[in-house]
């Protein structure tokens, strides 16, 4: 899939009127420079996806200095990034999520990507829910890699067949299948007991319990009445029931180790974003045969999403800025969007691409994401920085993890959630 900027131009992927300026970016960047990229892509599938970008940059004569910071959802990476910026030593670029991109834009710390976006027709090909975070005051400040959706179940096909389990369509059927696995001596739910994973599963339960409108009211609009409502109490009750099917060793477990439990036949299901699929593919497993993918039962009407964004820091160095533009052009290109998603488990952020090169899960997910964008049910993930700012997200993490690790009654949890969100958003 390696193509130089001039090859991408020759294939007609950029408008003719902007070929000269884009080719100039590439020419400026091929002078032995190097980019330093902060990210948290450290699992097998993630590393392969990141390698695709590294290889493309190498073809353009740009070196790569990787700055990996382990930890799902980028919590650790953002702490390191803040330290780098505070010490006046920004990296060339950083992988971020939603509100974090807006935060750095508000600090006037980022390079503009408007010229690359205009050349790539980004206003037309990236859906509005992503533009909401990749643009600031009408200007492009981030390059979107993909769309990840968080309301997926990953299932071990062999175990389902052995236990006589059909794909569940309703929440009650889902719980019944978990009970079947448990009664047969298996772990029903592969679970990673970290705050961001607790919140990922919880937002699935909220959506399954209350539907898209309630999710929007509670998780995005932060409506106090929705947060402390009977529906939220029911959500916590359903969450408590679900937690009965995880194993006792789940606290602190990394997400990819939970995925490995499903891959290895040690657990029936995992509720996780579609980056989990990258681990199945990295293990040479085939979607629809060796493993199943389906929307968390009860959430089929909507898609909760996040999108990894690459922001570029304004270092005042012309060579760095040229390399940043080349990196952004690669990330937004049609070929790279497909290749990246093939490794990462995601679907392209662009909405104008054929899906025949994607696997069965990704083809379904891509069409669902486009349909959700059209019907206004492409909803930002709370756990992954697309529903609310970091202060609110962290407050939700605290309450949800306290609920998971304690005996908090559901009505108290709903009340505490409403109070915590109000305090964090005031």
C-alpha positions in Angstrom: 0.0 0.0 0.0 3.1 2.3 0.0 2.6 5.3 -2.2 4.4 8.6 -2.3 2.5 11.9 -2.3 3.2 12.4 -5.9 1.7 8.9 -6.7 -1.4 9.8 -4.6 -1.7 13.0 -6.6 -1.2 11.1 -9.9 -4.1 8.7 -9.0 -6.4 11.7 -8.8 -6.9 11.5 -5.0 -6.4 15.3 -4.7 -7.9 18.1 -6.8 -5.7 19.3 -9.7 -5.8 22.9 -8.5 -4.1 22.0 -5.3 -1.5 19.5 -6.6 1.3 22.1 -6.7 1.0 23.1 -3.1 0.6 19.5 -1.8 3.6 18.3 -3.9 5.6 21.2 -2.4 4.7 19.9 1.1 6.2 16.5 0.2 9.3 17.9 -1.4 10.0 20.0 1.6 9.6 17.0 3.9 12.0 14.7 2.1 15.1 16.3 3.6 16.0 13.7 6.2 13.7 15.1 8.9 12.1 13.1 11.7 8.7 13.2 13.4 8.2 12.3 17.1 4.7 10.9 17.6 3.1 10.4 21.0 0.6 7.6 21.1 -0.8 4.7 23.2 -0.9 2.1 20.5 1.0 -0.7 22.0 -1.0 -3.9 21.5 -0.3 -6.2 18.5 -3.1 -4.9 16.2 -2.5 -1.3 17.2 1.3 -1.6 16.5 0.7 -3.0 13.0 -1.7 -0.1 12.3 0.8 2.5 13.5 3.5 0.7 11.4 1.4 1.5 8.3 1.8 5.2 8.9 5.5 4.8 9.7 6.1 3.0 6.4 4.2 5.7 4.4 6.3 8.4 6.0 9.5 6.5 5.3 8.5 6.4 1.6 8.4 10.1 1.8 11.8 10.3 3.3 10.6 11.1 6.8 12.0 9.4 9.9 10.0 8.2 12.8 10.6 8.5 16.5 7.9 6.6 18.4 6.8 7.8 21.8 4.5 5.0 23.1 2.7 5.5 26.4 0.9 2.3 27.5 -2.6 2.5 28.8 -6.1 2.2 27.2 -8.1 5.3 26.4 -5.0 7.5 26.5 -5.3 8.5 30.1 -1.6 7.9 30.8 -0.6 9.4 27.4 -2.4 12.7 28.1 -0.6 13.1 31.4 2.8 12.6 29.6 1.7 15.1 26.9 0.8 17.7 29.4 4.2 17.3 31.0 5.9 17.7 27.7 4.0 20.8 26.8 4.6 22.3 30.3 8.3 21.8 29.8 8.1 23.6 26.4 9.1 20.4 24.6 6.1 19.4 22.5 6.3 16.3 20.2 5.7 16.7 16.5 2.3 15.1 16.8 0.1 13.2 19.2 -2.8 10.8 19.1 -5.7 12.2 21.0 -9.5 11.8 21.4 -12.3 14.2 21.0 -12.3 16.8 23.7 -8.6 16.6 24.2 -8.1 17.9 20.7 -10.4 20.8 21.5 -8.5 21.5 24.7 -5.2 21.9 22.9 -6.8 24.0 20.2 -8.2 26.3 22.9 -4.7 26.8 24.1 -3.6 27.9 20.7 -1.0 25.1 20.6 -1.8 23.4 17.3 -0.8 23.8 13.7 -3.6 24.5 11.2 -4.4 21.7 8.7 -6.8 23.8 6.6 -4.7 23.6 3.4 -4.4 19.8 3.6 -8.1 19.5 4.4 -9.1 21.7 1.5 -6.9 19.6 -0.9 -8.5 16.4 0.4 -12.0 17.7 0.5 -12.3 16.8 4.2 -15.4 19.0 4.7 -17.3 16.6 2.4 -15.9 13.2 3.3 -15.7 13.2 7.1 -19.0 13.1 9.0 -20.2 16.0 11.1 -19.9 14.2 14.5 -16.1 13.8 13.8 -15.7 17.3 12.4 -17.2 18.6 15.7 -13.9 17.6 17.3 -11.4 17.7 14.4 -12.2 21.4 13.7 -12.0 24.4 16.0 -13.6 27.8 15.1 -14.1 26.4 11.6 -10.5 25.4 11.1 -9.1 21.9 10.8 -6.8 21.1 13.8 -6.7 17.3 13.6 -6.5 14.5 11.1 -9.1 11.7 11.8 -7.7 8.1 11.5 -10.9 6.1 11.7 -14.2 5.5 13.4 -14.2 3.1 16.3 -17.5 2.1 17.8 -17.8 0.9 21.4 -21.1 -1.0 21.4 -19.7 -4.3 20.2 -19.7 -7.8 21.6 -16.9 -10.2 20.6 -17.8 -13.8 20.9 -16.0 -17.2 20.7 -17.9 -19.1 17.9 -16.8 -22.5 19.0 -18.0 -22.0 22.6 -21.3 -20.6 21.3 -21.8 -23.7 19.1 -20.8 -26.1 21.9 -23.2 -24.5 24.3 -26.0 -24.2 21.8 -26.1 -20.4 22.0 -27.6 -18.4 19.2 -26.6 -14.7 18.7 -28.7 -12.9 21.3 -30.9 -10.0 20.0 -32.3 -8.7 23.3 -30.7 -7.8 26.6 -32.6 -10.6 28.3 -31.3 -13.1 25.8 -27.8 -11.8 26.3 -28.0 -12.3 30.0 -29.5 -15.8 29.5 -26.5 -16.8 27.3 -24.1 -15.6 29.9 -25.9 -17.7 32.5 -25.7 -20.7 30.2 -21.9 -20.3 29.9 -21.5 -19.9 33.6 -23.5 -22.9 34.4 -21.4 -24.9 32.1 -18.3 -23.9 34.0 -17.1 -21.1 31.8 -16.4 -17.4 32.3 -19.2 -15.6 30.6 -17.8 -12.1 30.3 -14.1 -11.3 29.7 -13.6 -8.1 31.6 -10.8 -5.7 32.3 -11.2 -3.9 35.7 -9.8 -0.5 34.8 -11.8 2.7 35.1 -12.1 3.3 31.4 -13.1 -0.3 30.7 -15.7 -0.1 33.5 -17.1 3.0 31.8 -17.0 1.5 28.4 -19.2 -1.4 29.5 -21.4 0.9 31.5 -22.2 3.2 28.6 -23.3 0.0 26.6 -25.7 -0.8 29.4 -27.1 2.7 29.6 -27.7 2.7 25.8 -29.3 -0.8 26.0 -31.5 0.2 28.9 -32.7 3.6 27.9 -32.1 3.8 24.1 -30.5 6.5 22.0 -32.5 9.4 23.2 -31.9 8.7 26.9 -28.2 8.1 26.2 -28.0 11.5 24.6 -29.8 13.2 27.4 -27.7 11.6 30.1 -24.2 11.1 28.7 -24.0 14.0 26.2 -26.4 16.7 27.3 -25.6 15.8 31.0 -29.3 16.4 32.0 -29.4 16.1 35.8 -32.9 14.6 35.7 -31.8 11.9 33.3 -28.7 11.2 35.3 -30.7 10.7 38.5 -33.7 9.0 37.0 -35.5 5.7 37.3 -34.0 4.7 33.9 -30.4 5.4 35.2 -31.2 3.3 38.4 -32.3 0.5 36.1 -29.1 0.9 34.1 -27.1 0.4 37.3 -29.2 -2.6 38.2 -28.6 -4.1 34.8 -24.9 -3.4 35.1 -24.8 -5.1 38.5 -26.4 -8.2 36.9 -23.9 -8.2 34.1 -21.0 -8.0 36.4 -22.0 -11.4 38.0 -20.6 -13.1 34.9 -17.0 -11.7 35.0 -14.2 -13.7 36.7 -12.6 -12.8 40.0 -9.2 -12.0 38.4 -10.6 -9.1 36.4 -9.4 -6.1 38.5 -6.6 -4.3 36.7 -6.6 -6.5 33.6 -5.6 -4.8 30.4 -8.3 -4.8 27.6 -6.2 -6.9 25.2 -5.7 -9.6 27.9 -9.5 -9.8 28.2 -9.7 -10.1 24.4 -7.2 -13.0 24.6 -9.6 -14.8 27.0 -12.2 -14.9 24.2 -9.6 -15.8 21.6 -8.3 -18.7 23.7 -11.7 -20.0 24.6 -11.4 -18.9 28.3 -14.5 -16.7 28.1 -17.6 -16.4 25.9 -17.9 -12.7 25.3 -16.2 -9.4 25.6 -17.9 -6.0 25.4 -15.3 -3.7 23.9 -14.7 -1.3 21.1 -13.8 -2.7 17.7 -10.1 -2.2 18.3 -10.5 -5.6 20.0 -11.0 -7.1 16.5 -7.4 -6.2 15.7 -6.3 -8.7 18.3 -8.4 -11.5 16.7 -7.0 -10.6 13.2 -3.5 -10.5 14.6 -4.1 -14.1 15.8 -5.1 -15.0 12.2 -8.7 -15.6 13.1 -11.5 -15.0 10.6 -14.6 -12.9 11.4 -17.8 -14.9 11.2 -16.0 -18.2 11.4 -13.6 -18.2 14.4 -15.2 -15.3 16.2 -18.5 -13.4 16.0 -19.1 -9.7 16.2 -22.5 -8.1 16.9 -23.9 -5.0 18.5 -24.5 -5.2 22.2 -28.1 -6.4 22.4 -30.5 -3.5 22.9 -28.1 -1.0 21.3 -28.7 -1.9 17.6 -30.4 1.4 16.8 -27.3 3.5 17.5 -23.5 3.5 17.3 -21.4 4.9 20.1 -18.1 6.1 18.7 -14.7 7.5 19.2 -12.2 8.5 16.5 -8.4 8.7 17.0 -7.2 12.1 15.9 -3.7 13.2 15.1 -3.0 16.7 16.3 0.1 18.6 15.2 1.9 21.0 17.5 3.0 24.4 16.4 6.7 24.2 17.0 7.6 27.2 14.8 9.9 24.9 12.7 9.2 25.1 9.0 10.6 21.6 8.3 8.4 20.2 11.1 5.4 21.9 9.7 6.0 20.5 6.3 6.3 17.0 7.7 3.1 17.5 9.7 1.2 18.4 6.5 2.6 15.3 4.8 1.5 13.2 7.7 -2.0 14.7 7.7 -2.3 14.2 4.0 -1.4 10.5 4.4 -3.8 9.9 7.3 -6.7 11.4 5.3 -6.0 9.6 2.1 -8.5 6.9 0.9 -5.9 4.2 0.6 -4.4 4.7 4.1 -7.9 4.9 5.7 -8.6 1.4 4.3 -5.2 -0.1 5.2 -5.2 1.4 8.7 -8.6 0.0 9.5 -7.7 -3.4 8.2 -5.0 -3.5 10.9 -6.7 -1.6 13.6 -10.1 -3.3 13.6 -11.9 0.1 12.9 -13.7 1.4 9.9 -12.6 4.4 7.8 -13.5 7.9 9.1 -14.1 8.9 5.5 -17.7 8.1 4.4 -17.0 7.9 0.6 -15.0 4.7 0.3 -15.9 1.2 -1.0 -16.0 -1.4 1.7 -15.1 -4.5 -0.3 -11.6 -4.6 1.1 -12.8 -4.6 4.7 -13.6 -7.8 6.6 -17.2 -8.9 7.3 -17.4 -7.2 10.7 -15.9 -4.0 9.3 -18.2 -3.9 6.3 -21.2 -4.2 8.6 -19.8 -1.6 11.0 -19.0 0.8 8.2 -22.5 0.8 6.9 -24.0 1.0 10.4 -21.8 4.0 11.2 -22.8 5.8 8.0 -26.4 5.1 8.6 -26.1 6.3 12.2 -24.5 9.6 11.0 -27.5 10.1 8.7 -30.1 9.4 11.4 -28.3 11.4 14.1 -27.6 8.3 16.2 -23.9 8.3 15.8 -23.3 9.1 19.5 -20.1 10.1 21.2 -18.6 7.6 23.7 -18.5 8.9 27.2 -15.6 6.5 28.1 -13.5 7.6 25.2 -13.8 11.4 25.3 -16.5 12.1 22.8 -19.5 12.7 25.0 -18.1 15.2 27.6 -14.9 17.0 28.6 -12.2 15.2 30.6 -13.4 16.6 33.9 -16.8 15.1 33.5 -15.5 11.8 32.0 -13.2 11.4 35.0 -16.1 12.0 37.4 -18.1 9.3 35.6 -15.1 7.0 35.8 -14.9 7.5 39.6 -18.6 6.7 40.3 -18.8 3.8 37.9 -15.6 2.2 39.2 -16.7 2.7 42.8 -19.9 0.9 41.8 -18.0 -2.0 40.2 -15.7 -2.5 43.1 -18.1 -2.0 46.0 -21.7 -2.5 47.1 -23.2 0.8 46.3 -26.9 0.5 45.8 -28.1 1.4 42.3 -30.3 4.4 43.4 -27.3 5.8 45.4 -25.1 5.3 42.3 -27.5 7.3 40.1 -27.7 10.1 42.7 -23.9 10.2 43.1 -23.5 10.2 39.3 -25.7 13.2 38.9 -23.9 15.0 41.7 -20.5 14.2 40.4 -21.3 15.3 36.8 -22.8 18.5 38.0 -19.7 19.3 40.1 -17.3 18.5 37.3 -19.3 20.5 34.7 -19.9 23.6 36.8 
